């Protein structure tokens, strides 16, 4: 199906779903003027398939049966069998016709949904981290460290907001300072290289913490992102503090690189639970310094606003906005929409 055909809309009720590597979140939109219903959140590890998760989380207790579905998944959407990057689930839309009783299914990348959320959410769901005022109609970029590192762009053209999916979390990232060059050799690579996702996600923070400790011949004490973040923010462990500072600096550099790619004068948006938890660290000068350190475009970067999206279910809000009014958005559905 092409973009124009997607504007036909969906039959209500519409199941919406945001499926990440660790958690899956579902809700039902009953009509074009209704808010999404109460969200249902499940751990992906608790169900062998997405079909079984939807059945247990939504359909077993639902008074109404969804006719359509718009589902965002953490991974590239390619073909009729869509594997998630950090989860063993495989989405098979054609199989959902029989197993779930759906007749119209669109599958998007999860960060397309996060990009849609930038339009759907108001300022009350944003916390600004420096910069000037956003330029109306200018491009935007969304990135979020979570189970992995998600990235998407959002551009405005011909009256439509167009999400641009990608796999920017797997771009190379390298050292800039002498201290970086002490830490980087101790980072765990993936197939011989350090990508953004080897630092800028939950396991990446653990990787950064281990590397920081080993760079000084120390022994890591903590094994989870939550422990490291808590110790760093409470200033009870110097290694954790430095690891979080390194994480924040690398996030600022990467956010700045992506802002340059999209010339994101409409704003750069950080999303997900990790960004929400480390707002105090993001408010420290090092984040903006790393973000803006992009000569010869430092002055332009100083004006670009950065926001932390504070809505805990932002992707569902974006999917609901698209499901209710797909004509507002230039979502490409060719090869990503299935009808029975």
ABEGO torsion letter per residue (X at the ends): XBAAAAAAEBBOBBBBBBBBAABBBBBBBABAABBBBBBBBBBAAABABAAAAAAAAAAAABABBBABBBBBBBEBBBEABBBBAABABBBBAAAAAAAAGBABBBBBBAAAAAAAAAAABBAAABBBBEEBBBBBGBBBBBBBBBABBBBBBBBBBGGBBBBBBBAAAABBBBBABAAAAAAAAABBBBGGBBBAAAABBAAAAAAAAAAAAAAAGBBBABABAAAAAAAAAAGABAAAAAAAAAAAAAAAAAAAAAAAAAGBAAEBBBBEAAAAAAAAAAABAAAAAAAABBOAAAAAAAABBBBBBABABAAAAAAAAAAABAAABBBBABGABBBX
